[in-house]
């Protein structure tokens, strides 16, 4: 039987100012890998073909098609390496260590050529204001192993709890997946009704992509390491379109609030990690904010929701 882990092992601290440089570097590395997946995979609704997924060691692309073969990227935040594995048996490893985005990009592309994987991508990052092409980015170069590992451990907890929350919904719902554009782990529920045309305006992201992503009404929740107006890691929940009264609705638990800058409900990560029951606190936030969106948006909740099914019921 596995022994119990300490609170700090399961819910480690992650002050943004302590690892912001590492976070920025890792963000760009995941964008490079994500753009390779984007270049090779058939387009799915709401850009679901581009995302990464949490694993027991880090993040994965899952298999990416390449002709009659597939290949896969896996970030390992325990041994701190990126693996490339091909279905013909080929494999390469790139260490995750202090190195510029430009060096990481060059090493990755060189290893892919050795594996006979030739993929062209757009070198301009998405969803960041100052988008430096990957092959020219010598600025982002920090990599702190400890903080990269802490970030992944938080993703492990967020992933398992978001999957539990997802199980309560039988309407259209996204997987729990990491979008490398903003480096956020997300899960999105859909009412089933079309939404008004999204205004777009996200930096370095075509409006057509944003509008397809928000083509239908959503209630979305997730985890984000923070930046700008929210300079700390946080869980979030928002609705599009935002129903009248959403911003003023009371939500649980204590510590959650509506950000006028982001137009989202925010629950600081430290509120969760310091709670008596972090998991229940987070599920309460997801459920309460979804209920506000569904109630004010007049969702057909009887048709879309179900009671949780106990584990092992089959």
C-alpha positions in Angstrom: 0.0 0.0 0.0 1.4 3.4 -1.0 2.1 5.6 2.0 0.4 8.9 2.4 2.1 11.9 0.9 2.5 15.2 2.8 0.3 18.2 1.9 3.3 20.0 0.3 4.1 16.9 -1.8 0.6 16.7 -3.2 -0.2 20.5 -3.3 3.2 22.2 -3.5 3.6 26.0 -3.3 4.1 27.7 -6.6 4.7 31.4 -6.2 4.8 32.9 -9.7 7.6 35.3 -9.0 9.8 32.4 -8.0 9.5 30.6 -11.3 8.2 33.1 -13.8 11.3 32.8 -16.0 11.1 29.0 -16.0 7.3 29.2 -16.7 7.9 31.4 -19.7 10.6 29.0 -21.1 8.4 25.9 -20.5 5.5 27.7 -22.2 7.5 28.2 -25.4 8.8 24.6 -25.3 5.2 23.3 -25.1 4.2 25.6 -27.9 6.8 24.1 -30.2 5.7 20.6 -29.4 2.0 21.6 -29.7 2.6 23.3 -33.1 4.1 20.1 -34.4 1.0 18.2 -33.3 -1.1 21.0 -34.9 0.7 20.6 -38.2 0.1 16.9 -38.4 -3.3 16.2 -37.0 -6.7 16.6 -38.7 -8.6 19.6 -37.4 -11.1 18.8 -34.6 -13.8 21.0 -33.3 -12.7 23.7 -30.9 -9.0 23.0 -31.6 -9.1 19.8 -29.5 -6.5 18.2 -31.8 -3.7 20.5 -30.6 -3.7 19.9 -26.8 -1.4 18.1 -24.4 -2.5 15.7 -21.7 -1.3 15.1 -18.1 0.5 11.8 -17.5 2.0 10.2 -14.4 5.4 11.7 -15.3 4.5 14.9 -17.2 2.7 15.8 -20.4 2.1 14.0 -23.6 0.8 14.7 -27.1 -0.5 11.1 -27.5 0.2 9.6 -31.0 0.7 12.0 -33.8 0.1 10.7 -37.4 3.0 10.7 -39.9 2.1 8.8 -43.0 1.6 5.2 -42.1 3.5 5.8 -38.8 2.9 7.7 -35.6 5.2 9.5 -33.2 4.7 10.9 -29.8 6.3 13.5 -27.5 6.4 13.1 -23.8 7.6 15.7 -21.3 9.0 13.9 -18.2 9.2 16.3 -15.2 10.7 13.6 -12.9 13.8 12.8 -15.0 13.5 16.1 -16.9 13.7 15.1 -20.5 11.6 15.2 -23.6 11.2 11.9 -25.5 10.3 11.4 -29.1 9.1 7.9 -29.8 8.2 6.6 -33.3 6.0 3.6 -34.0 8.8 2.1 -36.1 10.9 1.9 -32.9 12.9 5.1 -33.4 13.5 7.2 -30.3 15.4 10.3 -29.2 15.7 12.2 -25.9 16.3 15.9 -25.3 17.3 16.9 -21.8 15.1 19.6 -20.1 17.8 21.9 -18.7 18.6 25.6 -18.9 18.8 26.4 -22.6 17.3 29.0 -24.8 14.1 28.4 -26.8 16.2 28.8 -29.9 18.6 26.0 -28.8 15.7 23.7 -27.8 14.0 24.3 -31.1 17.1 23.5 -33.0 17.9 20.3 -31.0 14.3 19.1 -31.4 14.2 19.7 -35.2 17.6 18.0 -35.6 16.5 14.9 -33.7 13.3 14.8 -35.7 15.3 14.8 -39.0 17.5 12.0 -37.7 14.2 10.0 -37.0 13.1 10.9 -40.6 10.3 13.1 -39.2 10.2 16.3 -41.3 7.5 18.7 -40.1 7.3 22.5 -40.8 5.6 24.7 -38.3 4.9 28.4 -37.8 7.7 29.6 -35.6 5.7 32.5 -34.2 4.2 31.8 -30.7 0.4 32.1 -30.2 -1.5 34.0 -27.5 1.5 36.1 -26.2 1.9 39.8 -26.9 5.6 39.8 -27.6 5.9 36.8 -29.9 9.6 36.1 -30.6 10.0 33.4 -33.3 11.2 30.2 -31.7 14.4 30.0 -33.7 15.4 33.5 -32.7 14.4 33.4 -29.0 17.5 33.6 -26.9 15.7 35.4 -24.1 13.7 32.6 -22.5 16.3 30.2 -21.3 15.7 29.5 -17.6 14.7 26.0 -16.3 14.4 25.2 -12.6 13.8 21.5 -12.2 12.1 21.9 -8.8 9.5 24.4 -10.0 8.8 22.6 -13.3 8.1 19.5 -11.1 5.9 21.4 -8.8 3.8 22.7 -11.7 3.3 19.2 -13.0 2.3 17.9 -9.6 -0.4 20.5 -9.4 -1.5 19.5 -12.9 -1.8 15.9 -11.6 -4.2 17.0 -8.9 -6.2 19.4 -11.1 -6.5 16.7 -13.8 -7.9 14.0 -11.5 -10.4 16.4 -9.9 -11.5 18.0 -13.2 -12.1 14.5 -14.6 -14.3 13.8 -11.5 -16.2 17.0 -12.2 -16.5 16.2 -15.9 -18.1 12.8 -15.1 -21.2 14.5 -13.8 -22.1 15.9 -17.2 -23.6 13.9 -20.1 -23.8 16.7 -22.6 -21.1 17.6 -25.0 -17.9 18.1 -23.0 -14.2 18.5 -23.8 -11.5 16.2 -22.5 -9.4 17.6 -19.6 -6.5 18.9 -21.6 -3.7 21.5 -21.6 -3.9 24.3 -24.1 -0.3 25.4 -24.8 -1.5 28.8 -26.1 -2.1 30.1 -22.6 -0.6 27.1 -20.7 -3.8 26.3 -19.0 -5.5 23.0 -18.1 -9.1 23.2 -19.1 -12.4 21.3 -19.3 -15.3 22.8 -21.2 -19.1 22.0 -21.0 -21.5 22.9 -23.8 -25.2 23.8 -23.5 -25.8 22.5 -27.1 -26.9 25.9 -28.4 -25.0 28.1 -30.8 -23.3 31.2 -29.3 -23.1 34.8 -30.6 -20.1 35.5 -32.8 -17.0 35.9 -30.6 -15.3 39.3 -30.9 -11.8 37.7 -31.1 -8.8 39.9 -30.3 -6.6 37.4 -28.6 -2.9 38.3 -29.3 -1.3 36.4 -32.1 -4.3 34.1 -32.6 -6.5 34.2 -35.7 -10.0 35.4 -34.9 -11.3 32.5 -37.0 -9.8 30.1 -34.5 -11.3 31.9 -31.5 -14.7 32.1 -33.1 -14.7 28.4 -34.0 -13.7 27.6 -30.4 -16.6 29.6 -29.0 -19.1 28.7 -31.7 -21.5 27.3 -29.0 -22.4 28.3 -25.5 -19.9 27.1 -22.9 -19.1 26.9 -19.2 -15.3 26.3 -18.9 -13.1 25.7 -15.9 -9.4 25.1 -15.4 -6.0 25.9 -13.8 -3.5 28.5 -14.9 -0.1 29.5 -13.5 -1.0 33.2 -13.6 0.2 36.4 -15.2 -0.8 40.0 -15.6 -3.7 41.0 -13.4 -3.6 37.6 -11.7 0.0 37.3 -10.6 -0.3 33.9 -8.9 -1.5 30.4 -9.8 -5.3 30.1 -9.8 -8.3 28.0 -10.8 -10.8 29.8 -13.0 -14.4 29.4 -14.4 -16.1 31.4 -17.0 -19.1 31.4 -19.3 -19.4 32.4 -23.0 -21.6 34.2 -23.7 -21.6 35.6 -20.2 -25.3 35.6 -19.0 -26.7 38.7 -17.3 -26.0 38.7 -13.6 -23.1 36.3 -13.9 -20.5 38.7 -12.5 -22.5 39.6 -9.5 -23.6 36.1 -8.5 -22.4 34.7 -5.2 -20.2 31.6 -5.5 -18.4 29.2 -3.2 -16.0 28.7 -1.5 -14.8 31.7 0.5 -11.9 33.3 -1.4 -13.4 32.9 -4.8 -14.1 36.2 -6.7 -15.0 37.6 -10.1 -12.2 39.3 -12.0 -13.4 42.2 -14.1 -10.1 42.1 -16.0 -10.5 38.5 -17.1 -14.3 38.2 -16.9 -13.9 35.0 -15.0 -14.4 33.7 -11.5 -11.0 33.1 -9.9 -10.1 30.8 -7.0 -6.4 31.4 -5.9 -4.5 28.2 -5.8 -3.2 28.9 -2.3 -6.8 29.0 -1.1 -7.2 25.4 -2.3 -3.8 24.1 -1.1 -4.4 25.5 2.4 -8.0 24.3 2.7 -8.8 21.5 5.1 -10.0 19.4 2.1 -8.3 20.8 -1.1 -10.2 18.4 -3.4 -13.6 19.2 -2.0 -12.9 22.9 -2.0 -11.9 22.8 -5.7 -14.9 20.7 -6.7 -17.2 23.1 -4.8 -15.8 26.0 -6.8 -16.2 24.2 -10.2 -19.8 23.1 -9.3 -20.9 26.5 -7.9 -19.6 28.5 -10.8 -21.1 26.0 -13.3 -24.5 26.2 -11.6 -24.4 30.0 -11.9 -23.7 29.8 -15.6 -26.2 27.1 -16.3 -29.0 28.7 -14.2 -28.6 32.2 -15.6 -28.0 30.9 -19.1 -31.2 28.7 -18.9 -29.4 25.4 -19.8 -31.4 22.2 -19.9 -29.8 20.8 -16.8 -32.1 17.8 -16.6 -30.9 16.6 -20.0 -27.3 17.5 -19.5 -26.4 16.4 -15.9 -26.4 13.1 -14.0 -25.5 11.9 -10.5 -22.0 10.6 -10.1 -21.6 6.8 -10.8 -19.6 5.1 -8.1 -16.2 3.7 -9.1 -16.1 0.1 -10.1 -19.9 0.0 -10.6 -19.5 -2.0 -13.8 
